[in-house]
Amino acid sequence: DTGVSQNPRHKITKRGQNVTFRCDPISEHNRLYWYRQTLGQGPEFLTYFQNEAQLEKSRLLSDRFSAERPKGSFSTLEIQRTEQGDSAMYLCASSFTTGRNNEQYFGPGTRLTVT
Amino acid sequence: GDSVTQMEGPVTLSEEAFLTINCTYTATGYPSLFWYVQYPGEGLQLLLKATKADDKGSNKGFEATYRKETTSFHLEKGSVQVSDSAVYFCALSDLGSNTGKLIFGQGTTLQVKP
């Protein structure tokens, strides 16, 4: 088990461009989360998948953001028409256990810089 | 809504000093509580957890006790090492939403000097 992986690790883009990030969770994990972390802050929840179903989206996730998890395996997070305020670290986490023992395992993150 | 508050950093200690990082939470129910650590250039790693009142989580010499009466989950270590230098995040699991999403504090940077 190689853990949660994310690609790319870094992305620099110009304002107005679209970007897509990928997350590969731990293989047997059916739960997948996306978080966003800005400098000096803790991660903030963006969205949650159980298998292929997207069950919750944060109000932080504007219409420019979309996430998918086809076949309940890897997930993608797309940001359309990027803005400078989108610059952040985007973290993916996965878990298998439910309820109180829901331990989430995080990937290394994708750092987005919008110029 | 639920929230987590951590003491502000950075916390600077000499090697072998005693560490306390305060964490308090606000929640409508009784969430599970976690400490995550982020070493420079690395992702978040689960350090320890506690799932109910009076539980003590422990790992790598760190420990924290779930105190329902004071809504706290302070992180402690008896003797820190230079390798403990990192950012520490307290978090709670939002059981009310059925997703188990985590709500994090703002993080506390620990610097340990030799």
gemmi code that builds the backbone of each chain (N, CA, C; Angstrom):
import gemmi

chains = {
    "A": [
        ("ASP", (0.851, -1.188, 0.000), (0.000, 0.000, 0.000), (0.889, 1.242, 0.000)),
        ("THR", (0.729, 2.072, -1.051), (1.616, 3.220, -1.173), (1.004, 4.477, -0.591)),
        ("GLY", (-0.175, 4.411, -0.020), (-0.786, 5.596, 0.546), (-1.560, 6.383, -0.487)),
        ("VAL", (-2.024, 7.549, -0.097), (-2.795, 8.417, -0.988), (-1.812, 9.210, -1.841)),
        ("SER", (-2.044, 9.214, -3.138), (-1.167, 9.990, -4.022), (-1.969, 11.075, -4.731)),
        ("GLN", (-1.285, 12.167, -5.026), (-1.917, 13.299, -5.703), (-0.995, 13.802, -6.805)),
        ("ASN", (-1.620, 14.177, -7.901), (-0.865, 14.727, -9.026), (-1.639, 15.865, -9.679)),
        ("PRO", (-0.914, 16.889, -10.125), (0.517, 17.111, -9.903), (0.783, 17.579, -8.478)),
        ("ARG", (2.027, 17.676, -8.098), (2.353, 18.186, -6.770), (2.308, 19.714, -6.759)),
        ("HIS", (2.647, 20.293, -7.900), (2.632, 21.757, -8.017), (2.006, 22.127, -9.349)),
        ("LYS", (1.253, 23.221, -9.353), (0.648, 23.707, -10.591), (0.649, 25.223, -10.555)),
        ("ILE", (1.264, 25.812, -11.570), (1.221, 27.257, -11.732), (0.398, 27.544, -12.966)),
        ("THR", (-0.584, 28.402, -12.844), (-1.458, 28.690, -13.965), (-1.795, 30.173, -13.994)),
        ("LYS", (-2.222, 30.619, -15.142), (-2.614, 32.022, -15.263), (-4.101, 32.169, -14.977)),
        ("ARG", (-4.442, 33.285, -14.433), (-5.836, 33.581, -14.117), (-6.718, 33.350, -15.338)),
        ("GLY", (-7.816, 32.670, -15.115), (-8.743, 32.400, -16.201), (-8.606, 31.024, -16.829)),
        ("GLN", (-7.477, 30.361, -16.549), (-7.278, 29.024, -17.098), (-7.996, 27.984, -16.233)),
        ("ASN", (-8.204, 26.810, -16.836), (-8.788, 25.683, -16.099), (-7.678, 24.751, -15.632)),
        ("VAL", (-7.847, 24.157, -14.475), (-6.880, 23.183, -13.975), (-7.632, 21.967, -13.437)),
        ("THR", (-6.962, 20.835, -13.486), (-7.535, 19.595, -12.966), (-6.493, 18.876, -12.131)),
        ("PHE", (-6.916, 18.430, -10.953), (-6.049, 17.685, -10.060), (-6.590, 16.268, -9.917)),
        ("ARG", (-5.661, 15.346, -9.656), (-6.071, 13.953, -9.494), (-5.668, 13.446, -8.120)),
        ("CYS", (-6.499, 12.594, -7.569), (-6.220, 11.932, -6.295), (-6.458, 10.435, -6.444)),
        ("ASP", (-5.457, 9.651, -6.045), (-5.619, 8.197, -5.990), (-5.613, 7.778, -4.529)),
        ("PRO", (-6.755, 7.335, -4.026), (-6.832, 6.969, -2.604), (-6.201, 5.605, -2.362)),
        ("ILE", (-6.096, 5.250, -1.112), (-5.697, 3.897, -0.737), (-6.748, 2.942, -1.292)),
        ("SER", (-6.312, 1.854, -1.880), (-7.171, 1.061, -2.768), (-8.462, 0.554, -2.128)),
        ("GLU", (-8.432, 0.154, -0.876), (-9.657, -0.393, -0.302), (-10.550, 0.646, 0.367)),
        ("HIS", (-10.158, 1.915, 0.288), (-10.920, 2.972, 0.957), (-12.085, 3.422, 0.099)),
        ("ASN", (-13.290, 3.405, 0.677), (-14.460, 3.811, -0.092), (-14.835, 5.281, 0.132)),
        ("ARG", (-14.210, 5.918, 1.113), (-14.531, 7.320, 1.399), (-13.384, 8.209, 0.935)),
        ("LEU", (-13.745, 9.315, 0.290), (-12.726, 10.225, -0.236), (-13.144, 11.657, 0.033)),
        ("TYR", (-12.191, 12.459, 0.479), (-12.448, 13.856, 0.859), (-11.475, 14.771, 0.125)),
        ("TRP", (-11.948, 15.941, -0.204), (-11.088, 17.025, -0.677), (-11.152, 18.168, 0.339)),
        ("TYR", (-9.968, 18.727, 0.630), (-9.837, 19.877, 1.515), (-8.981, 20.921, 0.821)),
        ("ARG", (-9.099, 22.144, 1.279), (-8.240, 23.229, 0.806), (-7.553, 23.869, 2.004)),
        ("GLN", (-6.259, 24.118, 1.847), (-5.473, 24.716, 2.925), (-4.749, 25.949, 2.408)),
        ("THR", (-5.024, 27.086, 3.010), (-4.299, 28.301, 2.676), (-3.220, 28.534, 3.718)),
        ("LEU", (-2.267, 29.382, 3.369), (-1.083, 29.589, 4.194), (-1.451, 30.011, 5.610)),
        ("GLY", (-0.936, 29.289, 6.581), (-1.156, 29.641, 7.975), (-2.495, 29.211, 8.545)),
        ("GLN", (-3.240, 28.447, 7.774), (-4.557, 27.990, 8.223), (-4.646, 26.472, 8.207)),
        ("GLY", (-5.626, 25.947, 8.905), (-5.881, 24.524, 8.837), (-6.674, 24.192, 7.593)),
        ("PRO", (-6.679, 22.931, 7.194), (-7.460, 22.524, 6.026), (-8.953, 22.776, 6.236)),
        ("GLU", (-9.630, 23.124, 5.133), (-11.078, 23.326, 5.157), (-11.723, 22.340, 4.190)),
        ("PHE", (-12.791, 21.723, 4.636), (-13.499, 20.714, 3.866), (-14.111, 21.321, 2.603)),
        ("LEU", (-13.943, 20.591, 1.487), (-14.566, 21.006, 0.224), (-15.702, 20.060, -0.187)),
        ("THR", (-15.372, 18.737, -0.256), (-16.384, 17.815, -0.739), (-16.060, 16.392, -0.309)),
        ("TYR", (-17.079, 15.520, -0.367), (-16.951, 14.154, 0.132), (-17.624, 13.181, -0.827)),
        ("PHE", (-16.941, 12.060, -1.054), (-17.489, 10.972, -1.846), (-17.551, 9.704, -1.009)),
        ("GLN", (-18.648, 8.983, -1.166), (-18.696, 7.620, -0.670), (-18.882, 6.739, -1.894)),
        ("ASN", (-17.863, 5.929, -2.161), (-17.774, 5.227, -3.446), (-17.836, 6.273, -4.568)),
        ("GLU", (-18.730, 6.141, -5.531), (-18.758, 7.108, -6.630), (-19.720, 8.267, -6.364)),
        ("ALA", (-20.457, 8.219, -5.297), (-21.477, 9.235, -5.022), (-20.887, 10.428, -4.256)),
        ("GLN", (-21.125, 11.609, -4.783), (-20.717, 12.834, -4.103), (-21.841, 13.208, -3.145)),
        ("LEU", (-21.605, 13.072, -1.861), (-22.667, 13.201, -0.879), (-22.719, 14.547, -0.168)),
        ("GLU", (-21.637, 15.296, -0.214), (-21.668, 16.613, 0.425), (-20.693, 17.548, -0.256)),
        ("LYS", (-21.128, 18.779, -0.424), (-20.280, 19.844, -0.957), (-20.340, 21.041, -0.027)),
        ("SER", (-19.185, 21.590, 0.260), (-19.124, 22.780, 1.102), (-19.569, 24.013, 0.325)),
        ("ARG", (-20.022, 25.015, 1.077), (-20.346, 26.291, 0.419), (-19.102, 26.947, -0.161)),
        ("LEU", (-17.905, 26.477, 0.288), (-16.661, 26.996, -0.281), (-16.521, 26.592, -1.742)),
        ("LEU", (-17.216, 25.537, -2.127), (-17.081, 24.996, -3.478), (-18.014, 25.749, -4.413)),
        ("SER", (-17.460, 26.796, -5.060), (-18.293, 27.589, -5.955), (-18.610, 26.804, -7.219)),
        ("ASP", (-19.419, 27.411, -8.088), (-19.825, 26.753, -9.333), (-18.643, 26.486, -10.249)),
        ("ARG", (-17.517, 27.155, -10.007), (-16.346, 26.945, -10.858), (-15.617, 25.632, -10.502)),
        ("PHE", (-15.988, 25.075, -9.386), (-15.338, 23.847, -8.925), (-16.238, 22.647, -9.229)),
        ("SER", (-15.629, 21.579, -9.700), (-16.365, 20.329, -9.866), (-15.459, 19.163, -9.526)),
        ("ALA", (-16.046, 18.167, -8.918), (-15.287, 16.981, -8.532), (-16.027, 15.742, -8.982)),
        ("GLU", (-15.244, 14.726, -9.325), (-15.822, 13.458, -9.754), (-15.037, 12.314, -9.144)),
        ("ARG", (-15.699, 11.185, -9.072), (-15.018, 9.971, -8.644), (-15.644, 8.804, -9.414)),
        ("PRO", (-15.274, 8.685, -10.662), (-15.868, 7.626, -11.494), (-15.479, 6.246, -10.986)),
        ("LYS", (-16.477, 5.377, -10.917), (-16.255, 3.985, -10.504), (-15.727, 3.877, -9.084)),
        ("GLY", (-15.814, 4.937, -8.335), (-15.421, 4.867, -6.939), (-13.949, 4.639, -6.696)),
        ("SER", (-13.112, 4.988, -7.681), (-11.676, 4.776, -7.495), (-10.985, 6.123, -7.325)),
        ("PHE", (-10.244, 6.587, -8.344), (-9.561, 7.877, -8.239), (-10.591, 9.002, -8.321)),
        ("SER", (-10.147, 10.181, -7.956), (-11.027, 11.352, -8.019), (-10.308, 12.491, -8.715)),
        ("THR", (-11.065, 13.356, -9.359), (-10.513, 14.568, -9.949), (-11.248, 15.780, -9.402)),
        ("LEU", (-10.490, 16.852, -9.257), (-11.049, 18.140, -8.852), (-10.670, 19.137, -9.933)),
        ("GLU", (-11.669, 19.736, -10.558), (-11.413, 20.709, -11.612), (-11.834, 22.095, -11.159)),
        ("ILE", (-10.996, 23.065, -11.467), (-11.341, 24.458, -11.213), (-11.365, 25.167, -12.559)),
        ("GLN", (-12.487, 25.746, -12.877), (-12.602, 26.483, -14.130), (-12.403, 27.979, -13.880)),
        ("ARG", (-11.860, 28.647, -14.900), (-11.673, 30.102, -14.840), (-11.008, 30.491, -13.513)),
        ("THR", (-9.818, 29.968, -13.276), (-9.148, 30.174, -11.992), (-8.986, 31.649, -11.660)),
        ("GLU", (-9.033, 31.934, -10.376), (-8.840, 33.280, -9.821), (-7.668, 33.233, -8.852)),
        ("GLN", (-7.090, 34.380, -8.572), (-5.944, 34.419, -7.664), (-6.312, 33.888, -6.288)),
        ("GLY", (-7.538, 34.078, -5.893), (-7.994, 33.569, -4.599), (-8.059, 32.060, -4.524)),
        ("ASP", (-7.904, 31.381, -5.651), (-7.899, 29.911, -5.651), (-6.537, 29.355, -5.266)),
        ("SER", (-5.531, 30.214, -5.200), (-4.193, 29.765, -4.833), (-4.226, 29.166, -3.435)),
        ("ALA", (-3.821, 27.911, -3.336), (-3.889, 27.189, -2.071), (-3.279, 25.812, -2.277)),
        ("MET", (-3.227, 25.053, -1.174), (-2.859, 23.645, -1.245), (-4.158, 22.850, -1.239)),
        ("TYR", (-4.310, 21.969, -2.203), (-5.519, 21.137, -2.284), (-5.148, 19.727, -1.819)),
        ("LEU", (-5.821, 19.297, -0.777), (-5.509, 18.023, -0.127), (-6.609, 17.015, -0.368)),
        ("CYS", (-6.197, 15.788, -0.571), (-7.127, 14.684, -0.707), (-6.888, 13.725, 0.457)),
        ("ALA", (-7.951, 13.148, 0.954), (-7.836, 12.169, 2.038), (-8.794, 11.026, 1.774)),
        ("SER", (-8.456, 9.856, 2.256), (-9.360, 8.715, 2.115), (-9.456, 7.958, 3.430)),
        ("SER", (-10.543, 7.212, 3.552), (-10.732, 6.411, 4.763), (-11.613, 5.224, 4.442)),
        ("PHE", (-11.599, 4.244, 5.346), (-12.438, 3.068, 5.177), (-13.400, 2.902, 6.336)),
        ("THR", (-12.897, 3.228, 7.518), (-13.726, 3.038, 8.702), (-14.812, 4.087, 8.763)),
        ("THR", (-15.836, 3.812, 9.509), (-16.957, 4.736, 9.633), (-17.124, 5.165, 11.083)),
        ("GLY", (-18.003, 6.120, 11.279), (-18.343, 6.551, 12.625), (-17.175, 7.153, 13.364)),
        ("ARG", (-17.071, 6.846, 14.635), (-16.074, 7.494, 15.489), (-14.649, 7.126, 15.126)),
        ("ASN", (-14.447, 5.995, 14.478), (-13.084, 5.590, 14.149), (-12.700, 5.945, 12.723)),
        ("ASN", (-13.340, 6.964, 12.165), (-13.063, 7.367, 10.789), (-11.713, 8.064, 10.696)),
        ("GLU", (-10.647, 7.283, 10.520), (-9.311, 7.849, 10.386), (-9.057, 8.183, 8.921)),
        ("GLN", (-8.724, 9.416, 8.678), (-8.471, 9.846, 7.309), (-6.972, 9.904, 7.053)),
        ("TYR", (-6.586, 9.407, 5.885), (-5.185, 9.397, 5.462), (-5.036, 10.389, 4.318)),
        ("PHE", (-4.095, 11.292, 4.498), (-3.951, 12.402, 3.565), (-2.850, 12.146, 2.543)),
        ("GLY", (-3.068, 12.680, 1.350), (-2.023, 12.729, 0.349), (-1.117, 13.932, 0.573)),
        ("PRO", (-0.069, 14.071, -0.243), (0.894, 15.166, -0.069), (0.355, 16.515, -0.524)),
        ("GLY", (-0.751, 16.518, -1.258), (-1.342, 17.774, -1.692), (-0.861, 18.235, -3.055)),
        ("THR", (-1.671, 19.092, -3.661), (-1.298, 19.799, -4.893), (-1.312, 21.284, -4.581)),
        ("ARG", (-0.144, 21.911, -4.753), (-0.067, 23.360, -4.498), (-0.375, 24.107, -5.782)),
        ("LEU", (-1.447, 24.897, -5.747), (-1.864, 25.686, -6.905), (-1.468, 27.143, -6.702)),
        ("THR", (-0.801, 27.689, -7.704), (-0.484, 29.117, -7.726), (-1.116, 29.714, -8.964)),
        ("VAL", (-1.974, 30.698, -8.759), (-2.635, 31.382, -9.870), (-2.008, 32.763, -10.016)),
        ("THR", (-1.418, 33.032, -11.174), (-0.710, 34.306, -11.382), (-1.561, 35.294, -12.176)),
    ],
    "B": [
        ("GLY", (-21.772, 26.654, 14.171), (-21.308, 25.332, 13.800), (-20.139, 24.897, 14.642)),
        ("ASP", (-19.725, 23.664, 14.417), (-18.582, 23.121, 15.150), (-17.305, 23.882, 14.811)),
        ("SER", (-16.400, 23.979, 15.772), (-15.133, 24.680, 15.530), (-14.063, 24.174, 16.477)),
        ("VAL", (-12.811, 24.458, 16.103), (-11.642, 24.075, 16.902), (-10.742, 25.292, 17.045)),
        ("THR", (-10.261, 25.521, 18.249), (-9.362, 26.642, 18.504), (-8.067, 26.119, 19.113)),
        ("GLN", (-6.949, 26.501, 18.532), (-5.639, 26.098, 19.050), (-4.871, 27.316, 19.527)),
        ("MET", (-3.929, 27.062, 20.416), (-3.077, 28.154, 20.849), (-2.244, 28.637, 19.662)),
        ("GLU", (-1.967, 29.930, 19.670), (-1.204, 30.492, 18.565), (0.262, 30.139, 18.715)),
        ("GLY", (0.919, 30.008, 17.582), (2.351, 29.756, 17.617), (3.097, 30.954, 17.075)),
        ("PRO", (4.356, 30.782, 16.769), (5.086, 29.529, 16.962), (5.454, 29.294, 18.421)),
        ("VAL", (5.569, 28.018, 18.748), (6.063, 27.608, 20.047), (7.519, 27.196, 19.854)),
        ("THR", (8.406, 27.818, 20.596), (9.832, 27.525, 20.488), (10.316, 26.935, 21.799)),
        ("LEU", (10.896, 25.749, 21.717), (11.380, 25.050, 22.912), (12.786, 24.534, 22.682)),
        ("SER", (13.478, 24.332, 23.764), (14.767, 23.657, 23.710), (14.539, 22.152, 23.766)),
        ("GLU", (15.479, 21.416, 23.203), (15.387, 19.961, 23.223), (15.231, 19.470, 24.659)),
        ("GLU", (14.390, 18.460, 24.825), (14.089, 17.810, 26.109), (13.128, 18.617, 26.976)),
        ("ALA", (12.627, 19.725, 26.481), (11.633, 20.486, 27.239), (10.271, 19.811, 27.163)),
        ("PHE", (9.377, 20.221, 28.082), (8.012, 19.692, 28.101), (7.148, 20.518, 27.161)),
        ("LEU", (6.299, 19.820, 26.409), (5.452, 20.482, 25.421), (3.981, 20.374, 25.809)),
        ("THR", (3.282, 21.492, 25.701), (1.822, 21.498, 25.731), (1.331, 22.394, 24.617)),
        ("ILE", (0.436, 21.883, 23.802), (-0.266, 22.692, 22.803), (-1.758, 22.589, 23.122)),
        ("ASN", (-2.344, 23.724, 23.431), (-3.746, 23.729, 23.842), (-4.691, 23.652, 22.653)),
        ("CYS", (-5.775, 22.901, 22.860), (-6.820, 22.786, 21.855), (-8.163, 22.719, 22.564)),
        ("THR", (-9.088, 23.572, 22.166), (-10.449, 23.491, 22.670), (-11.395, 23.418, 21.490)),
        ("TYR", (-12.565, 22.869, 21.721), (-13.498, 22.694, 20.625), (-14.903, 23.118, 21.034)),
        ("THR", (-15.702, 23.388, 20.022), (-17.137, 23.639, 20.188), (-17.862, 22.680, 19.270)),
        ("ALA", (-18.776, 21.904, 19.828), (-19.517, 20.940, 19.015), (-20.880, 20.697, 19.637)),
        ("THR", (-21.841, 20.385, 18.791), (-23.185, 20.139, 19.291), (-23.306, 18.753, 19.913)),
        ("GLY", (-22.483, 17.817, 19.488), (-22.527, 16.473, 20.045), (-21.216, 16.132, 20.706)),
        ("TYR", (-20.834, 14.888, 20.613), (-19.573, 14.419, 21.195), (-18.721, 13.825, 20.080)),
        ("PRO", (-17.949, 14.683, 19.430), (-17.180, 14.221, 18.263), (-15.974, 13.398, 18.654)),
        ("SER", (-15.395, 12.724, 17.697), (-14.065, 12.170, 17.868), (-13.059, 13.295, 17.679)),
        ("LEU", (-11.928, 13.184, 18.355), (-10.915, 14.241, 18.324), (-9.588, 13.676, 17.832)),
        ("PHE", (-8.857, 14.475, 17.091), (-7.627, 14.020, 16.451), (-6.542, 15.089, 16.579)),
        ("TRP", (-5.295, 14.625, 16.592), (-4.147, 15.480, 16.338), (-3.445, 14.973, 15.090)),
        ("TYR", (-3.227, 15.886, 14.143), (-2.461, 15.604, 12.945), (-1.173, 16.420, 13.001)),
        ("VAL", (-0.120, 15.913, 12.356), (1.155, 16.608, 12.303), (1.579, 16.740, 10.843)),
        ("GLN", (2.150, 17.893, 10.543), (2.635, 18.158, 9.180), (4.097, 18.564, 9.266)),
        ("TYR", (4.975, 17.643, 8.873), (6.401, 17.944, 8.850), (6.717, 18.765, 7.598)),
        ("PRO", (7.793, 19.524, 7.628), (8.138, 20.375, 6.481), (8.177, 19.588, 5.178)),
        ("GLY", (7.419, 20.062, 4.205), (7.428, 19.431, 2.889), (6.649, 18.149, 2.779)),
        ("GLU", (5.938, 17.773, 3.823), (5.197, 16.517, 3.805), (3.702, 16.743, 4.016)),
        ("GLY", (2.934, 15.691, 3.806), (1.490, 15.763, 4.004), (1.100, 15.589, 5.459)),
        ("LEU", (-0.168, 15.769, 5.745), (-0.693, 15.586, 7.098), (-0.636, 14.114, 7.497)),
        ("GLN", (-0.191, 13.865, 8.711), (-0.159, 12.497, 9.231), (-0.950, 12.451, 10.531)),
        ("LEU", (-1.744, 11.420, 10.676), (-2.474, 11.248, 11.924), (-1.489, 10.918, 13.037)),
        ("LEU", (-1.534, 11.700, 14.118), (-0.632, 11.481, 15.244), (-1.321, 10.640, 16.325)),
        ("LEU", (-2.533, 11.036, 16.705), (-3.275, 10.285, 17.701), (-4.745, 10.690, 17.657)),
        ("LYS", (-5.578, 9.891, 18.309), (-7.002, 10.187, 18.305), (-7.636, 9.718, 19.621)),
        ("ALA", (-8.842, 10.252, 19.890), (-9.655, 9.783, 21.012), (-11.115, 9.863, 20.577)),
        ("THR", (-11.862, 8.821, 20.840), (-13.221, 8.751, 20.305), (-14.315, 9.014, 21.337)),
        ("LYS", (-13.965, 9.040, 22.611), (-14.997, 9.348, 23.608), (-14.353, 9.992, 24.829)),
        ("ALA", (-15.207, 10.560, 25.666), (-14.751, 11.297, 26.846), (-13.844, 10.438, 27.716)),
        ("ASP", (-12.775, 11.073, 28.213), (-11.774, 10.484, 29.102), (-10.829, 9.523, 28.388)),
        ("ASP", (-11.031, 9.280, 27.088), (-10.065, 8.497, 26.317), (-8.747, 9.247, 26.252)),
        ("LYS", (-7.635, 8.513, 26.306), (-6.332, 9.113, 26.087), (-5.744, 8.518, 24.816)),
        ("GLY", (-5.434, 9.382, 23.865), (-4.712, 8.934, 22.692), (-3.222, 9.123, 22.908)),
        ("SER", (-2.413, 8.216, 22.361), (-0.974, 8.351, 22.528), (-0.250, 7.746, 21.340)),
        ("ASN", (0.911, 8.343, 21.035), (1.723, 7.856, 19.928), (3.043, 8.608, 19.939)),
        ("LYS", (4.126, 7.929, 19.735), (5.466, 8.531, 19.622), (5.795, 9.442, 20.796)),
        ("GLY", (5.317, 9.127, 21.967), (5.604, 9.929, 23.152), (4.636, 11.081, 23.359)),
        ("PHE", (3.782, 11.341, 22.384), (2.756, 12.370, 22.511), (1.494, 11.754, 23.120)),
        ("GLU", (0.752, 12.547, 23.857), (-0.532, 12.084, 24.353), (-1.498, 13.242, 24.500)),
        ("ALA", (-2.784, 12.909, 24.457), (-3.833, 13.908, 24.632), (-5.043, 13.200, 25.211)),
        ("THR", (-5.728, 13.870, 26.136), (-6.894, 13.291, 26.796), (-8.136, 14.077, 26.432)),
        ("TYR", (-9.186, 13.369, 26.042), (-10.475, 13.951, 25.662), (-11.197, 14.388, 26.934)),
        ("ARG", (-11.285, 15.699, 27.154), (-11.921, 16.232, 28.350), (-13.247, 16.871, 27.954)),
        ("LYS", (-14.330, 16.164, 28.229), (-15.652, 16.659, 27.854), (-16.035, 17.877, 28.700)),
        ("GLU", (-15.670, 17.878, 29.976), (-16.102, 18.950, 30.874), (-15.476, 20.295, 30.515)),
        ("THR", (-14.283, 20.243, 29.952), (-13.621, 21.492, 29.552), (-13.558, 21.623, 28.033)),
        ("THR", (-14.181, 20.711, 27.304), (-14.148, 20.655, 25.821), (-12.738, 20.910, 25.310)),
        ("SER", (-11.803, 20.102, 25.819), (-10.406, 20.304, 25.451), (-9.754, 18.993, 25.052)),
        ("PHE", (-8.643, 19.123, 24.314), (-7.880, 17.954, 23.859), (-6.433, 18.425, 23.698)),
        ("HIS", (-5.804, 18.779, 24.789), (-4.469, 19.363, 24.754), (-3.415, 18.309, 24.435)),
        ("LEU", (-2.458, 18.660, 23.603), (-1.385, 17.757, 23.214), (-0.192, 17.969, 24.136)),
        ("GLU", (0.395, 16.872, 24.623), (1.539, 16.967, 25.522), (2.617, 15.981, 25.122)),
        ("LYS", (3.867, 16.372, 25.421), (4.987, 15.442, 25.284), (6.005, 15.802, 26.352)),
        ("GLY", (6.518, 14.803, 27.002), (7.390, 15.045, 28.140), (8.758, 15.586, 27.775)),
        ("SER", (9.283, 15.213, 26.613), (10.643, 15.604, 26.250), (10.720, 15.688, 24.730)),
        ("VAL", (10.693, 16.913, 24.210), (10.670, 17.070, 22.760), (12.061, 16.925, 22.157)),
        ("GLN", (12.080, 16.557, 20.891), (13.316, 16.425, 20.126), (13.276, 17.385, 18.943)),
        ("VAL", (14.440, 17.654, 18.392), (14.512, 18.528, 17.220), (13.616, 17.996, 16.102)),
        ("SER", (13.553, 16.672, 15.988), (12.759, 16.041, 14.927), (11.254, 16.229, 15.113)),
        ("ASP", (10.832, 16.730, 16.245), (9.412, 17.017, 16.478), (8.983, 18.361, 15.878)),
        ("SER", (9.928, 19.121, 15.378), (9.606, 20.415, 14.768), (8.672, 20.198, 13.584)),
        ("ALA", (7.509, 20.820, 13.643), (6.459, 20.591, 12.657), (5.288, 21.508, 12.984)),
        ("VAL", (4.242, 21.408, 12.154), (2.985, 22.098, 12.453), (1.985, 21.053, 12.951)),
        ("TYR", (1.333, 21.345, 14.056), (0.400, 20.412, 14.675), (-1.022, 20.961, 14.552)),
        ("PHE", (-1.928, 20.101, 14.101), (-3.324, 20.485, 13.897), (-4.232, 19.638, 14.771)),
        ("CYS", (-5.087, 20.294, 15.509), (-6.156, 19.633, 16.252), (-7.399, 19.600, 15.360)),
        ("ALA", (-8.145, 18.524, 15.409), (-9.320, 18.407, 14.538), (-10.409, 17.609, 15.229)),
        ("LEU", (-11.636, 17.866, 14.824), (-12.749, 17.051, 15.279), (-13.479, 16.488, 14.072)),
        ("SER", (-14.101, 15.347, 14.302), (-14.852, 14.689, 13.252), (-16.316, 15.038, 13.408)),
        ("ASP", (-16.869, 15.646, 12.351), (-18.247, 16.110, 12.384), (-19.180, 14.916, 12.185)),
        ("LEU", (-19.600, 14.316, 13.275), (-20.448, 13.137, 13.167), (-21.862, 13.492, 12.722)),
        ("GLY", (-22.266, 14.743, 12.957), (-23.634, 15.138, 12.626), (-23.942, 15.093, 11.145)),
        ("SER", (-22.918, 15.238, 10.304), (-23.168, 15.293, 8.867), (-23.142, 13.919, 8.223)),
        ("ASN", (-22.802, 12.898, 8.963), (-22.699, 11.527, 8.433), (-21.583, 11.343, 7.419)),
        ("THR", (-20.760, 12.376, 7.222), (-19.647, 12.221, 6.302), (-18.347, 11.973, 7.036)),
        ("GLY", (-18.299, 12.339, 8.296), (-17.059, 12.224, 9.042), (-16.026, 13.266, 8.641)),
        ("LYS", (-16.475, 14.337, 7.976), (-15.494, 15.347, 7.571), (-14.820, 15.919, 8.806)),
        ("LEU", (-13.580, 16.361, 8.622), (-12.803, 16.904, 9.720), (-12.885, 18.428, 9.727)),
        ("ILE", (-12.973, 18.972, 10.919), (-12.896, 20.413, 11.129), (-11.611, 20.674, 11.896)),
        ("PHE", (-10.733, 21.482, 11.307), (-9.392, 21.679, 11.841), (-9.264, 23.030, 12.557)),
        ("GLY", (-8.354, 23.052, 13.510), (-7.873, 24.319, 14.042), (-6.875, 24.930, 13.061)),
        ("GLN", (-6.367, 26.096, 13.439), (-5.510, 26.821, 12.500), (-4.078, 26.319, 12.477)),
        ("GLY", (-3.745, 25.406, 13.376), (-2.394, 24.857, 13.409), (-1.483, 25.623, 14.351)),
        ("THR", (-0.546, 24.897, 14.953), (0.454, 25.486, 15.840), (1.820, 25.003, 15.401)),
        ("THR", (2.701, 25.950, 15.087), (4.052, 25.593, 14.659), (4.935, 25.384, 15.884)),
        ("LEU", (5.602, 24.262, 15.908), (6.551, 23.949, 16.982), (7.961, 23.968, 16.413)),
        ("GLN", (8.816, 24.738, 17.052), (10.239, 24.753, 16.686), (11.024, 24.282, 17.897)),
        ("VAL", (11.821, 23.236, 17.717), (12.642, 22.712, 18.801), (14.107, 22.973, 18.459)),
        ("LYS", (14.783, 23.647, 19.350), (16.181, 23.997, 19.113), (17.097, 23.080, 19.916)),
        ("PRO", (18.217, 22.695, 19.303), (19.144, 21.786, 20.012), (19.818, 22.480, 21.197)),
    ],
}
model = gemmi.Model(1)
for chain_id, residues in chains.items():
    chain = gemmi.Chain(chain_id)
    for i, (resn, *xyz) in enumerate(residues, 1):
        res = gemmi.Residue()
        res.name, res.seqid = resn, gemmi.SeqId(i, " ")
        for name, pos in zip(("N", "CA", "C"), xyz):
            atom = gemmi.Atom()
            atom.name, atom.element = name, gemmi.Element(name[0])
            atom.pos, atom.b_iso = gemmi.Position(*pos), 0.0
            res.add_atom(atom)
        chain.add_residue(res)
    model.add_chain(chain)
structure = gemmi.Structure()
structure.add_model(model)
structure.setup_entities()
